[in-house]
Amino acid sequence: MALFKRRTAGKAGEWYYCLKHGKVEEGPECRAADRFGPYATREEAAHAMETARDRNLRWETDPKWHDAPKDDTP
């Protein structure tokens, strides 16, 4: 018996961005490793790469997530 049921059809109203094909999909068409989502709207899914880029930039520049340089001078 499978632990997870594989969904063959997507839910209406769930939007995903497929990284492999570079397109917006309603419901999951491609495998989870190849997509971002779910998003509430087609528009949000269409901007998935911009959203990811913005989040990555915020993370990279957030001092909370990086150790302060250690001063090794005696």
Order of alpha helices (4+ residues) and beta strands (2+ residues): beta-beta-beta-alpha-alpha
